[in-house]
């Protein structure tokens, strides 16, 4: 299964509480990126899929 399909499968099985925690984590990480001048200049955007793909790749 490729990364996108695995990410979609995991997203569909998450509870509302898990999605809320993931949203919070995305916002927190995005703030960290924006506060780092070296990274902020690239206008990087995180989303739930980015976080899940990173997590799944460590499993």
C-alpha positions as CSV (number, residue, x, y, z in Angstrom):
1,X,0.0,0.0,0.0
2,X,1.4,3.4,-0.9
3,X,1.8,6.3,1.5
4,X,-1.3,8.2,0.3
5,X,-3.6,5.2,0.6
6,X,-2.2,4.3,4.0
7,X,-2.6,7.8,5.2
8,X,-6.2,8.0,3.9
9,X,-7.0,4.6,5.6
10,X,-5.7,5.8,8.9
11,X,-7.5,9.2,8.7
12,X,-10.8,7.4,8.1
13,X,-10.3,5.3,11.2
14,X,-9.5,8.1,13.6
15,X,-12.0,9.1,16.3
16,X,-13.2,12.7,16.6
17,X,-11.0,13.1,19.6
18,X,-7.9,11.9,17.8
19,X,-8.6,14.2,14.9
20,X,-8.9,17.2,17.3
21,X,-5.6,16.3,18.8
22,X,-4.0,16.0,15.4
23,X,-5.5,19.4,14.4
24,X,-3.9,20.8,17.6
25,X,-0.6,19.3,16.8
26,X,-0.7,20.6,13.2
27,X,-1.4,24.2,14.5
28,X,1.4,23.9,17.1
29,X,4.0,22.7,14.5
30,X,2.9,25.4,12.1
31,X,3.5,28.0,14.7
32,X,6.9,26.6,15.3
33,X,7.7,26.8,11.6
34,X,6.4,30.3,11.4
35,X,8.5,31.5,14.3
36,X,11.7,30.1,12.8
37,X,13.0,32.8,10.5
38,X,15.0,30.3,8.4
39,X,12.0,28.2,7.7
40,X,9.3,30.9,7.6
41,X,10.8,32.4,4.5
42,X,9.8,29.3,2.5
43,X,6.1,29.7,3.6
44,X,5.9,26.0,4.5
45,X,2.4,24.6,5.4
46,X,1.8,21.5,7.4
47,X,-1.4,19.4,7.3
48,X,-2.7,16.3,8.9
49,X,-1.5,14.1,6.1
50,X,2.1,15.4,6.6
51,X,2.0,14.5,10.3
52,X,0.4,11.1,9.7
53,X,2.9,10.2,6.9
54,X,5.8,11.0,9.1
55,X,4.3,9.0,12.0
56,X,3.6,6.0,9.7
57,X,7.1,6.0,8.3
58,X,8.4,5.6,11.8
59,X,6.2,2.6,12.5
